[in-house]
Amino acid sequence: MGPTTTIPSALPHGKAIMTASQDNSRPRGARLLLATHPVISFFALAYAISWPFFVLSHFPDSPLRTVLIAVGGFGPMLAAAIVIRSAAGSITEWLRGLLHWRVSVGYYVYALGLPVLIMAVMNVALAFLGERPDWSQLPDRIPPYLLTFVLTALIFGGQEEPAWRGFALPRLEDRRSPMVATLILGLGWGIWHVPLYGPAGFVVPLVLAFFYTWLYNKTRSILLCVLLHASFTPAQDHLLLTADSFTVDAVLFASYVLAAAVLIVVTRGRLGLMQTPAPSPAETRRDEQGGPRS
């Protein structure tokens, strides 16, 4: 039996009657929504999957608080997988960036060292402000720093990166500038944290998103973004050598904003994204006529 074909009809406007097999191959309902609006669908699914676990983790004396937070943390990754499969995409291809490790050593220095550098500058700034960091604590902070690094990379943040950077960022940058794409992603990523950290919980992720965008655009490596995520959390938790206070929180946020501003200025807002040259008029005419490019 030959292939299924479309049979022209006498209906107005040149409409055609589709065979049953062709009609059934088209996504419908929820699948159609996921396929036609992948980024919006991804954010909605990530919130819907993660937030119930985050809310339950706040119940008083919950013995499973850490488990609930960890499970909820996989919401973005699951959401991205659902959207990809709805459009018949390849999960293997999507996750390939987790194995992309052959990049210049400088990018590893950036991923592992940037958060440490920011915290070092912060400790110095806090000393000038009279907070008196206790430098003698540093040796004792290294073991918990390393433990938190490993836990963050595996189950407390790093597992989000295939979704935020590996899925959402390149799709946002398809039609928007790196700056706008990062603002949208940073806001969405930040709002995802609100049930954990309160109404202002979106602010720090919104700023940090710029550091991740540059790294992903330069390397296309999800693995490097995982390492950056795994570096920021323990650096903030263990390398600030003063007691928490309003001054410490203010200096922390100001340091992040200043570092992000420097990155934006140095990259002229491109944030590492290579600019594709526009086709020449001759190439455009050949494309419109269906001819080959030289």
Backbone bond lengths (Angstrom), bond angles and torsions (degrees), N, CA, C in turn:
res aa  C-N    CA-C-N  psi(-1)  N-CA   C-N-CA  omega(-1)  CA-C   N-CA-C  phi
1 M - - - 1.464 - - 1.532 108.91 -
2 G 1.328 118.07 134.11 1.451 123.14 -175.34 1.508 111.55 -73.55
3 P 1.345 117.14 172.83 1.474 121.77 -179.83 1.502 111.61 -66.37
4 T 1.334 115.21 152.11 1.457 120.32 178.31 1.509 109.99 -69.07
5 T 1.316 117.81 137.10 1.458 121.90 -177.85 1.509 109.97 -123.93
6 T 1.335 115.17 164.96 1.456 122.53 176.27 1.512 108.65 -95.79
7 I 1.311 117.97 126.88 1.452 122.62 -175.32 1.515 108.79 -101.75
8 P 1.351 118.25 118.12 1.464 119.96 178.25 1.516 110.81 -61.59
9 S 1.303 117.04 150.54 1.453 121.56 178.52 1.510 109.49 -127.40
10 A 1.287 114.46 175.39 1.460 120.22 179.27 1.509 111.98 -91.16
11 L 1.331 117.02 14.08 1.454 119.99 -179.98 1.512 109.82 -67.46
12 P 1.322 118.69 150.89 1.465 120.88 179.42 1.518 111.79 -63.52
13 H 1.358 115.74 160.17 1.459 124.36 177.34 1.527 112.37 64.64
14 G 1.321 117.58 21.51 1.451 120.15 175.23 1.499 114.55 66.41
15 K 1.349 119.02 26.35 1.458 121.62 179.73 1.516 110.12 -67.34
16 A 1.335 114.87 155.75 1.457 119.53 178.89 1.513 109.17 -127.83
17 I 1.342 114.94 153.85 1.461 121.19 177.80 1.509 107.63 -90.14
18 M 1.334 117.64 122.80 1.449 121.92 179.62 1.516 109.37 -88.68
19 T 1.321 116.53 141.97 1.458 119.70 176.28 1.524 108.85 -70.92
20 A 1.317 115.50 163.30 1.460 120.68 -177.64 1.516 111.21 -62.07
21 S 1.364 116.42 -37.82 1.455 118.91 -177.35 1.513 111.36 -66.80
22 Q 1.350 117.36 -39.15 1.451 120.15 178.57 1.519 111.49 -68.46
23 D 1.336 116.95 -41.76 1.456 120.79 -178.31 1.514 111.47 -63.66
24 N 1.355 116.26 -38.25 1.457 119.80 -178.26 1.518 111.94 -72.12
25 S 1.352 116.45 -20.48 1.459 118.99 -178.46 1.517 112.08 -76.69
26 R 1.322 116.70 -15.16 1.452 120.12 -179.04 1.534 110.60 -81.42
27 P 1.348 117.20 137.96 1.465 118.59 178.26 1.517 111.07 -66.83
28 R 1.307 116.20 143.60 1.458 121.26 179.80 1.516 110.02 -129.53
29 G 1.317 115.04 162.57 1.457 121.39 172.71 1.507 112.38 55.79
30 A 1.342 114.95 -127.09 1.462 120.73 -176.51 1.515 111.41 -62.20
31 R 1.335 117.46 -38.69 1.460 120.28 179.69 1.517 110.87 -63.04
32 L 1.316 116.76 -38.75 1.465 120.07 178.84 1.524 110.47 -64.95
33 L 1.329 117.08 -41.70 1.458 120.98 178.49 1.528 110.62 -62.54
34 L 1.320 116.92 -44.01 1.460 120.60 -179.79 1.518 111.42 -64.56
35 A 1.330 115.83 -38.09 1.457 119.84 -176.68 1.522 112.49 -74.87
36 T 1.346 116.79 -35.27 1.468 120.03 -175.69 1.527 112.97 -89.35
37 H 1.314 117.59 -21.96 1.473 121.50 178.34 1.528 109.02 -130.91
38 P 1.338 117.47 66.15 1.472 119.98 -170.99 1.521 114.74 -64.47
39 V 1.326 118.33 -39.47 1.465 119.22 -175.28 1.523 111.29 -73.39
40 I 1.338 116.77 -45.71 1.466 120.25 177.24 1.523 109.75 -60.49
41 S 1.323 116.20 -43.56 1.466 120.28 179.55 1.521 110.88 -62.85
42 F 1.322 115.80 -39.60 1.461 120.15 179.24 1.533 111.28 -61.03
43 F 1.328 117.05 -48.90 1.465 119.79 179.56 1.525 111.03 -60.21
44 A 1.340 116.41 -45.63 1.462 120.11 -178.21 1.522 110.84 -61.26
45 L 1.327 116.97 -43.22 1.463 120.63 179.84 1.532 111.28 -67.41
46 A 1.331 116.35 -40.36 1.466 119.40 179.82 1.523 110.78 -60.11
47 Y 1.346 116.45 -44.27 1.461 119.59 177.91 1.536 110.88 -64.99
48 A 1.326 115.82 -44.65 1.468 120.16 -176.20 1.524 111.84 -63.49
49 I 1.326 117.13 -34.52 1.463 120.88 -178.91 1.526 111.05 -80.31
50 S 1.323 117.43 -43.47 1.473 120.68 -171.76 1.519 113.96 -82.80
51 W 1.321 117.02 -42.01 1.457 119.87 -170.23 1.527 114.71 -59.03
52 P 1.325 120.99 -40.30 1.478 118.00 178.26 1.527 112.22 -57.69
53 F 1.330 117.66 -39.27 1.467 120.21 178.36 1.523 111.17 -67.79
54 F 1.334 116.72 -39.85 1.465 120.22 179.89 1.531 111.03 -65.78
55 V 1.330 116.16 -41.06 1.468 119.62 179.86 1.525 110.26 -65.53
56 L 1.326 116.97 -44.30 1.464 120.43 179.50 1.522 111.92 -62.92
57 S 1.327 117.45 -28.00 1.466 119.98 -179.01 1.522 112.17 -67.93
58 H 1.334 118.19 -14.56 1.464 121.43 -178.96 1.526 112.40 -89.91
59 F 1.319 118.53 -5.56 1.452 119.93 178.93 1.531 109.35 -60.75
60 P 1.332 117.15 137.16 1.465 120.38 -176.01 1.527 112.45 -55.63
61 D 1.326 114.74 134.84 1.469 122.19 175.12 1.524 112.73 56.99
62 S 1.323 117.75 31.98 1.458 119.96 178.28 1.523 109.96 -69.68
63 P 1.343 117.89 117.91 1.467 119.82 -178.71 1.520 112.13 -71.46
64 L 1.329 116.94 -14.75 1.459 120.69 -176.71 1.524 111.99 -106.55
65 R 1.335 117.65 20.61 1.459 119.98 -174.38 1.523 112.18 -55.65
66 T 1.331 116.91 -48.42 1.464 120.06 -178.55 1.517 111.27 -64.36
67 V 1.334 116.04 -39.29 1.467 120.06 179.46 1.519 110.66 -65.13
68 L 1.335 117.49 -42.84 1.458 121.02 -179.90 1.529 111.23 -63.00
69 I 1.315 116.95 -41.30 1.466 120.40 178.68 1.527 110.12 -65.22
70 A 1.328 116.06 -42.48 1.461 119.71 -179.25 1.526 111.35 -63.98
71 V 1.327 116.62 -44.09 1.469 120.18 179.46 1.523 110.39 -64.82
72 G 1.328 116.61 -44.61 1.455 119.72 178.39 1.509 112.96 -61.31
73 G 1.326 117.36 -28.37 1.450 121.41 -179.70 1.514 114.15 -64.83
74 F 1.322 117.29 -18.59 1.461 120.44 178.60 1.527 112.28 -87.64
75 G 1.344 117.21 1.54 1.450 120.65 -179.58 1.517 114.53 -57.57
76 P 1.337 119.74 -48.86 1.464 119.78 179.80 1.526 113.43 -60.10
77 M 1.320 116.47 -40.64 1.459 119.92 -179.58 1.532 110.88 -64.38
78 L 1.328 116.30 -42.30 1.461 120.19 177.73 1.519 110.79 -66.53
79 A 1.331 116.66 -40.28 1.466 120.60 178.91 1.528 111.00 -61.01
80 A 1.321 116.99 -44.56 1.466 120.63 179.06 1.526 110.75 -62.59
81 A 1.327 116.66 -40.67 1.468 120.08 179.45 1.523 111.21 -63.13
82 I 1.327 117.15 -40.60 1.463 120.86 179.41 1.526 110.70 -63.32
83 V 1.329 116.93 -44.12 1.466 120.23 -179.12 1.518 110.64 -66.29
84 I 1.313 117.48 -41.30 1.470 120.68 179.40 1.524 110.88 -62.45
85 R 1.305 116.78 -45.22 1.471 119.88 -178.79 1.524 111.21 -68.25
86 S 1.326 118.24 -31.15 1.467 120.47 179.46 1.524 111.21 -64.66
87 A 1.334 115.82 -26.94 1.466 120.31 178.65 1.524 111.05 -100.76
88 A 1.322 116.43 17.51 1.468 122.37 179.43 1.526 111.44 58.46
89 G 1.326 116.08 33.95 1.456 120.36 177.88 1.520 111.41 -83.36
90 S 1.322 115.23 175.45 1.462 121.49 -176.82 1.523 110.80 -101.62
91 I 1.317 116.45 116.75 1.459 121.17 175.40 1.532 109.94 -64.69
92 T 1.324 116.79 -39.17 1.463 120.92 179.93 1.520 111.38 -60.86
93 E 1.322 116.27 -44.85 1.465 120.37 179.91 1.529 110.63 -64.49
94 W 1.322 115.92 -40.20 1.466 120.57 179.96 1.525 111.03 -61.35
95 L 1.320 117.22 -42.91 1.458 121.44 -175.13 1.528 113.03 -85.28
96 R 1.322 116.74 -0.55 1.459 119.58 -178.55 1.532 111.95 -59.19
97 G 1.347 115.76 -30.52 1.458 119.67 -179.68 1.516 113.74 -63.47
98 L 1.335 117.35 -19.62 1.464 120.10 176.52 1.522 111.56 -68.83
99 L 1.326 117.09 -21.33 1.458 121.53 -179.71 1.520 112.16 -101.29
100 H 1.321 116.16 2.64 1.467 120.43 -177.73 1.520 109.49 -84.48
101 W 1.320 116.30 91.65 1.455 121.66 -175.19 1.526 112.88 -112.83
102 R 1.313 117.44 -11.82 1.469 120.10 -177.40 1.526 110.74 -82.94
103 V 1.291 115.08 80.11 1.460 122.08 176.83 1.517 108.05 -130.83
104 S 1.313 116.13 167.25 1.458 120.75 -179.64 1.525 110.79 -58.32
105 V 1.334 115.37 143.91 1.458 120.39 -178.46 1.528 111.43 -60.37
106 G 1.326 116.82 -24.62 1.461 119.88 178.97 1.514 113.02 -60.68
107 Y 1.325 117.45 -32.18 1.459 120.45 179.20 1.530 110.88 -72.34
108 Y 1.333 117.17 -31.71 1.462 119.96 173.46 1.526 110.53 -67.63
109 V 1.319 115.93 -38.89 1.465 119.40 176.84 1.518 110.02 -61.83
110 Y 1.336 116.21 -41.52 1.471 121.00 177.84 1.526 110.23 -62.02
111 A 1.332 117.37 -50.12 1.469 121.22 -175.57 1.521 111.87 -64.13
112 L 1.315 116.51 -40.04 1.463 119.79 -176.10 1.525 112.83 -90.55
113 G 1.323 116.37 -26.96 1.452 119.04 -172.01 1.514 116.49 -101.87
114 L 1.343 117.87 -25.23 1.469 119.25 -177.37 1.528 112.52 -57.38
115 P 1.343 119.60 -50.23 1.474 118.53 179.38 1.531 112.47 -60.79
116 V 1.339 116.91 -37.44 1.466 120.33 178.72 1.517 110.11 -64.29
117 L 1.334 116.56 -42.40 1.466 120.77 179.35 1.523 111.15 -63.02
118 I 1.333 117.11 -43.38 1.464 120.03 179.67 1.523 110.56 -62.38
119 M 1.333 117.52 -41.02 1.463 120.37 179.62 1.530 111.16 -67.71
120 A 1.338 117.32 -35.79 1.459 119.93 177.89 1.528 110.38 -64.27
121 V 1.330 116.04 -44.89 1.465 120.18 177.62 1.521 110.20 -61.98
122 M 1.329 116.38 -39.04 1.470 120.52 179.33 1.523 111.61 -62.88
123 N 1.343 116.61 -43.60 1.463 119.21 180.00 1.524 111.29 -60.98
124 V 1.338 115.67 -39.65 1.460 119.48 177.71 1.528 110.52 -65.64
125 A 1.333 116.14 -43.65 1.470 119.75 179.31 1.517 111.09 -62.77
126 L 1.326 117.01 -40.71 1.459 120.48 179.32 1.527 111.33 -66.02
127 A 1.343 116.46 -33.62 1.462 119.31 177.13 1.521 110.53 -63.98
128 F 1.331 117.00 -40.16 1.460 120.46 177.22 1.521 111.84 -66.38
129 L 1.338 116.54 -26.34 1.460 120.75 -179.77 1.528 111.98 -88.77
130 G 1.312 116.33 3.60 1.460 119.85 175.01 1.508 115.26 89.22
131 E 1.352 118.00 12.74 1.467 119.57 -178.82 1.524 113.34 -81.35
132 R 1.328 117.81 -17.18 1.466 123.15 175.14 1.535 113.55 56.61
133 P 1.315 118.24 70.94 1.467 120.58 174.70 1.528 110.80 -59.11
134 D 1.314 116.21 141.30 1.464 121.77 179.86 1.529 108.38 -93.10
135 W 1.326 116.60 91.76 1.466 121.36 -175.95 1.517 112.01 -64.89
136 S 1.319 117.84 -22.32 1.472 120.19 -179.22 1.527 111.86 -67.96
137 Q 1.346 117.23 -16.51 1.467 120.69 179.25 1.524 113.04 -75.85
138 L 1.329 116.52 -16.28 1.467 119.91 -171.15 1.529 113.77 -55.93
139 P 1.334 120.76 -47.66 1.476 118.76 179.73 1.528 113.08 -58.34
140 D 1.342 116.71 -36.89 1.465 119.91 -179.45 1.531 111.96 -73.50
141 R 1.323 117.40 -18.97 1.464 120.47 -178.74 1.539 112.45 -83.49
142 I 1.322 117.03 -18.04 1.469 119.55 -174.41 1.529 112.72 -65.19
143 P 1.359 120.89 -46.73 1.472 119.21 179.07 1.530 113.30 -59.07
144 P 1.351 120.40 -48.24 1.468 117.75 177.66 1.523 112.58 -65.44
145 Y 1.333 116.87 -29.70 1.471 119.80 175.38 1.528 109.84 -60.13
146 L 1.324 116.92 -48.13 1.467 121.01 -177.93 1.532 111.38 -65.86
147 L 1.328 116.80 -39.96 1.465 120.24 178.96 1.521 110.49 -64.42
148 T 1.329 116.63 -45.57 1.464 120.19 179.01 1.521 111.02 -64.22
149 F 1.325 117.21 -35.32 1.465 121.30 176.58 1.525 110.48 -57.54
150 V 1.325 116.58 -49.31 1.467 120.68 -178.13 1.527 110.96 -64.99
151 L 1.328 116.98 -46.76 1.463 120.53 -179.07 1.530 111.26 -63.45
152 T 1.322 116.93 -38.89 1.461 119.93 179.39 1.511 110.84 -66.97
153 A 1.302 117.41 -42.21 1.462 120.91 -179.28 1.529 111.63 -61.01
154 L 1.329 116.64 -34.59 1.463 120.00 -173.13 1.524 113.84 -94.03
155 I 1.342 118.14 -44.12 1.469 118.12 -170.61 1.526 114.93 -139.42
156 F 1.313 119.54 -3.68 1.464 119.18 -176.40 1.524 112.45 -125.30
157 G 1.311 117.03 41.16 1.457 120.33 175.43 1.509 114.20 145.56
158 G 1.309 117.39 -45.60 1.457 120.00 -178.16 1.512 113.71 -60.79
159 Q 1.343 116.09 -32.12 1.460 119.56 -178.88 1.528 112.27 -69.85
160 E 1.334 117.33 -9.55 1.465 119.89 176.81 1.531 112.15 -76.86
161 E 1.328 117.37 -23.84 1.458 120.53 -168.84 1.527 115.45 -64.05
162 P 1.344 120.43 -34.34 1.465 117.68 174.64 1.534 112.48 -58.44
163 A 1.329 116.25 -24.64 1.471 120.21 -179.83 1.518 111.80 -86.96
164 W 1.341 117.42 -57.63 1.461 119.88 -174.77 1.522 111.63 -64.71
165 R 1.319 116.89 -53.70 1.453 119.79 -177.03 1.532 112.18 -90.97
166 G 1.320 117.89 -41.91 1.463 119.31 -176.34 1.511 114.40 -73.18
167 F 1.331 117.66 -26.11 1.465 120.80 -178.98 1.521 112.40 -110.43
168 A 1.330 117.80 -59.00 1.466 120.82 -170.23 1.526 113.04 -72.78
169 L 1.324 118.06 -44.31 1.464 120.30 -173.23 1.526 113.25 -59.87
170 P 1.336 120.33 -51.26 1.468 117.94 -179.20 1.519 113.29 -62.93
171 R 1.323 118.01 -31.10 1.463 120.10 178.42 1.527 111.20 -72.13
172 L 1.317 116.73 -36.75 1.462 119.41 176.28 1.525 111.37 -68.35
173 E 1.330 116.78 -36.73 1.455 120.17 -179.36 1.527 112.96 -76.25
174 D 1.320 117.36 -11.52 1.461 119.85 176.60 1.525 111.51 -60.24
175 R 1.343 116.54 -35.47 1.463 120.52 -174.11 1.521 113.50 -123.42
176 R 1.330 116.72 1.46 1.461 119.27 -176.63 1.515 109.91 -134.38
177 S 1.320 115.11 160.94 1.459 119.72 175.70 1.521 109.34 -67.97
178 P 1.329 117.72 157.35 1.471 119.68 177.67 1.522 112.93 -56.09
179 M 1.336 117.36 -36.60 1.460 120.27 179.53 1.524 111.29 -63.64
180 V 1.332 116.41 -50.59 1.467 120.45 -178.49 1.526 110.34 -65.51
181 A 1.329 116.62 -43.10 1.463 120.32 179.50 1.530 110.93 -59.78
182 T 1.328 116.20 -40.81 1.463 119.93 -179.41 1.525 111.61 -69.53
183 L 1.317 117.18 -38.39 1.466 120.00 177.07 1.525 111.05 -62.66
184 I 1.329 116.71 -43.20 1.469 120.29 179.49 1.526 109.91 -64.79
185 L 1.325 115.76 -47.93 1.458 119.29 -178.96 1.519 111.16 -65.29
186 G 1.338 116.47 -43.11 1.462 119.51 179.91 1.513 112.25 -61.52
187 L 1.337 116.17 -39.10 1.461 119.37 178.29 1.522 110.69 -67.20
188 G 1.333 116.18 -44.92 1.467 119.50 178.59 1.511 112.24 -63.42
189 W 1.310 116.12 -41.76 1.467 121.54 177.18 1.531 110.40 -64.34
190 G 1.319 116.13 -41.14 1.457 119.83 179.53 1.514 112.86 -66.45
191 I 1.334 116.94 -44.13 1.472 120.51 178.85 1.527 110.55 -60.10
192 W 1.310 116.31 -34.64 1.467 120.34 177.82 1.528 110.92 -58.16
193 H 1.347 117.99 -29.81 1.464 122.11 -178.73 1.530 113.65 -83.85
194 V 1.324 118.08 -10.94 1.467 120.71 -172.53 1.534 112.88 -55.98
195 P 1.340 120.68 -44.35 1.472 118.50 178.88 1.524 113.40 -61.32
196 L 1.325 117.35 -21.78 1.466 120.24 178.69 1.519 112.35 -85.72
197 Y 1.351 116.85 -41.99 1.457 120.90 -168.93 1.524 114.36 -116.67
198 G 1.325 118.24 2.13 1.449 120.19 177.73 1.517 113.26 94.61
199 P 1.340 117.44 179.58 1.471 122.34 -173.82 1.524 114.47 -56.19
200 A 1.332 117.27 -31.28 1.464 119.96 -179.82 1.524 112.48 -92.19
201 G 1.321 116.31 9.18 1.462 120.27 -176.20 1.511 114.50 -67.37
202 F 1.336 117.13 -13.09 1.467 119.76 -178.27 1.525 112.32 -83.31
203 V 1.336 118.17 -14.87 1.470 121.04 -167.75 1.528 111.97 -68.00
204 V 1.319 117.87 -52.28 1.467 120.27 -176.27 1.530 111.32 -64.55
205 P 1.347 120.59 -47.07 1.469 118.69 176.40 1.524 113.17 -57.82
206 L 1.322 117.37 -35.51 1.461 120.33 178.62 1.527 110.76 -59.19
207 V 1.322 117.33 -39.73 1.471 121.09 179.44 1.526 110.85 -76.00
208 L 1.328 116.77 -44.36 1.464 120.24 -177.40 1.518 112.64 -63.43
209 A 1.320 117.85 -24.54 1.464 121.19 -177.29 1.520 112.13 -55.39
210 F 1.333 117.78 -30.34 1.463 120.38 -178.09 1.525 111.67 -65.45
211 F 1.326 117.37 -35.63 1.462 120.20 179.15 1.527 110.94 -67.24
212 Y 1.322 116.70 -37.12 1.456 121.08 179.73 1.529 111.17 -71.66
213 T 1.320 116.86 -39.64 1.462 120.10 -179.93 1.524 110.91 -59.08
214 W 1.338 116.36 -46.81 1.469 119.50 -179.97 1.526 110.69 -59.74
215 L 1.321 117.13 -44.91 1.469 120.81 -177.33 1.524 110.77 -65.52
216 Y 1.322 117.13 -43.43 1.464 118.98 -179.09 1.529 111.03 -68.15
217 N 1.323 116.98 -42.42 1.457 119.39 -179.73 1.526 112.21 -63.70
218 K 1.313 117.30 -33.24 1.458 120.69 -179.27 1.518 112.64 -78.58
219 T 1.331 117.98 -29.32 1.467 120.49 -172.07 1.518 114.48 -118.19
220 R 1.342 117.36 -24.48 1.468 122.08 -171.21 1.529 110.97 55.89
221 S 1.307 115.57 29.72 1.461 120.81 -178.17 1.523 110.35 -110.48
222 I 1.322 116.06 115.56 1.468 120.15 173.09 1.523 109.65 -67.64
223 L 1.331 116.21 -34.63 1.460 120.29 -179.93 1.520 111.41 -57.23
224 L 1.327 117.86 -43.87 1.467 120.28 -179.98 1.526 111.11 -64.93
225 C 1.344 117.00 -35.12 1.473 120.11 176.87 1.527 110.58 -67.91
226 V 1.329 117.01 -35.33 1.467 120.56 174.77 1.524 109.95 -60.90
227 L 1.322 116.58 -44.48 1.467 120.56 -179.99 1.527 111.35 -64.85
228 L 1.337 117.04 -38.57 1.462 119.39 177.64 1.522 110.62 -64.66
229 H 1.334 116.94 -42.55 1.469 121.33 177.75 1.533 109.67 -62.02
230 A 1.333 115.16 -43.50 1.463 119.82 -178.78 1.521 111.92 -69.28
231 S 1.332 117.32 -16.95 1.464 120.88 178.21 1.519 112.25 -88.52
232 F 1.324 117.26 -38.88 1.458 119.99 -177.04 1.532 111.91 -64.19
233 T 1.320 117.37 -45.01 1.461 120.11 -174.75 1.525 112.43 -62.37
234 P 1.344 120.47 -52.90 1.476 118.38 -179.83 1.514 113.19 -69.34
235 A 1.339 117.33 -29.21 1.464 118.53 177.58 1.525 110.18 -63.59
236 Q 1.324 116.08 -44.76 1.461 119.60 179.92 1.527 111.30 -69.17
237 D 1.326 116.76 -34.66 1.467 120.23 -177.23 1.528 113.09 -76.97
238 H 1.340 117.17 -34.15 1.465 118.98 -167.68 1.529 115.28 -123.29
239 L 1.318 119.45 -12.90 1.460 119.88 -174.64 1.520 113.58 -104.68
240 L 1.323 117.13 1.30 1.463 120.21 169.56 1.521 107.19 -87.78
241 L 1.315 116.35 114.82 1.465 121.37 -168.46 1.521 113.08 -96.01
242 T 1.337 116.24 31.83 1.459 121.41 176.32 1.521 108.89 -133.91
243 A 1.315 116.07 161.62 1.460 120.40 175.13 1.529 109.43 -69.18
244 D 1.312 115.49 149.14 1.467 119.93 -179.25 1.529 109.89 -66.03
245 S 1.324 114.52 141.61 1.459 120.63 179.01 1.515 107.82 -161.57
246 F 1.332 116.13 173.15 1.464 119.84 177.17 1.524 110.77 -61.54
247 T 1.320 116.46 -39.15 1.464 120.36 179.58 1.523 110.97 -62.97
248 V 1.326 116.70 -43.17 1.462 120.99 179.61 1.522 110.15 -62.52
249 D 1.332 116.85 -45.51 1.461 120.17 -179.77 1.530 111.19 -63.42
250 A 1.323 116.61 -39.95 1.463 120.59 -179.59 1.528 111.06 -66.57
251 V 1.329 116.62 -42.56 1.466 120.33 179.31 1.522 110.09 -67.45
252 L 1.333 117.54 -37.57 1.465 121.50 177.84 1.528 110.59 -59.05
253 F 1.314 115.72 -50.81 1.460 119.47 -178.52 1.534 110.81 -65.38
254 A 1.319 116.62 -42.40 1.466 119.82 179.58 1.523 111.07 -62.60
255 S 1.324 117.18 -36.50 1.463 120.62 179.24 1.521 111.07 -66.08
256 Y 1.328 116.14 -42.57 1.461 119.80 177.99 1.529 110.86 -62.80
257 V 1.326 116.07 -45.19 1.465 119.99 -178.64 1.524 110.68 -63.40
258 L 1.331 116.75 -43.58 1.460 120.52 -179.40 1.526 110.92 -63.71
259 A 1.336 116.67 -44.34 1.469 119.81 179.90 1.527 111.11 -64.45
260 A 1.327 117.02 -39.83 1.464 120.32 178.40 1.522 110.74 -66.05
261 A 1.341 116.76 -38.99 1.460 120.74 178.84 1.525 110.94 -63.65
262 V 1.329 116.80 -40.86 1.465 120.45 177.30 1.520 110.00 -61.44
263 L 1.329 117.34 -43.99 1.469 121.50 179.26 1.525 111.10 -60.75
264 I 1.319 116.89 -43.35 1.468 121.02 -179.82 1.525 110.99 -63.48
265 V 1.331 116.19 -43.53 1.470 120.32 -178.73 1.527 110.50 -66.74
266 V 1.327 116.74 -45.65 1.464 120.80 -177.09 1.532 111.02 -63.22
267 T 1.327 117.10 -37.68 1.471 120.43 -178.79 1.526 112.44 -91.69
268 R 1.341 117.00 3.21 1.456 122.50 -179.18 1.534 112.25 55.07
269 G 1.308 114.71 34.48 1.456 120.69 176.98 1.509 115.00 80.58
270 R 1.339 117.60 -3.52 1.468 119.93 -179.69 1.521 111.53 -78.94
271 L 1.317 117.54 -23.79 1.468 122.48 176.94 1.524 112.19 51.41
272 G 1.331 114.71 41.64 1.460 119.85 174.50 1.512 115.62 85.57
273 L 1.324 118.80 -6.12 1.463 120.45 -178.22 1.518 109.73 -78.12
274 M 1.319 116.46 126.49 1.450 121.32 178.48 1.524 109.00 -74.60
275 Q 1.321 116.10 134.01 1.464 120.93 -178.14 1.515 109.29 -86.40
276 T 1.346 116.11 124.37 1.453 121.03 178.55 1.511 109.31 -80.57
277 P 1.345 118.55 125.34 1.455 119.51 -179.08 1.519 111.89 -64.57
278 A 1.330 116.33 140.87 1.455 120.98 179.41 1.524 109.83 -68.64
279 P 1.359 119.45 143.96 1.463 121.41 179.14 1.514 110.84 -66.96
280 S 1.325 115.58 149.04 1.455 120.85 178.06 1.522 109.65 -71.66
281 P 1.349 118.03 161.76 1.465 120.08 177.85 1.516 112.37 -56.84
282 A 1.346 117.76 -37.23 1.464 120.31 179.73 1.519 110.90 -65.01
283 E 1.352 116.53 -41.60 1.466 119.69 178.09 1.520 110.92 -64.77
284 T 1.331 116.56 -38.56 1.459 120.51 179.02 1.516 110.87 -62.52
285 R 1.357 116.80 -42.99 1.468 119.81 179.30 1.518 110.94 -64.25
286 R 1.348 116.79 -40.86 1.465 119.16 179.32 1.518 111.11 -63.68
287 D 1.370 116.45 -39.54 1.460 119.41 178.31 1.515 111.38 -63.12
288 E 1.350 116.18 -42.71 1.457 119.60 -178.85 1.529 111.69 -66.03
289 Q 1.337 116.70 -29.54 1.451 120.79 -179.13 1.526 111.97 -90.96
290 G 1.313 116.15 -4.25 1.452 120.22 178.98 1.509 113.82 81.99
291 G 1.328 117.63 10.54 1.451 120.74 -178.47 1.513 112.08 -81.84
292 P 1.337 117.05 163.01 1.466 120.04 -178.93 1.514 111.67 -78.40
293 R 1.316 115.54 152.56 1.451 121.40 173.64 1.515 108.70 -84.54
294 S 1.341 115.23 148.17 1.465 119.28 179.32 1.512 110.47 -78.50
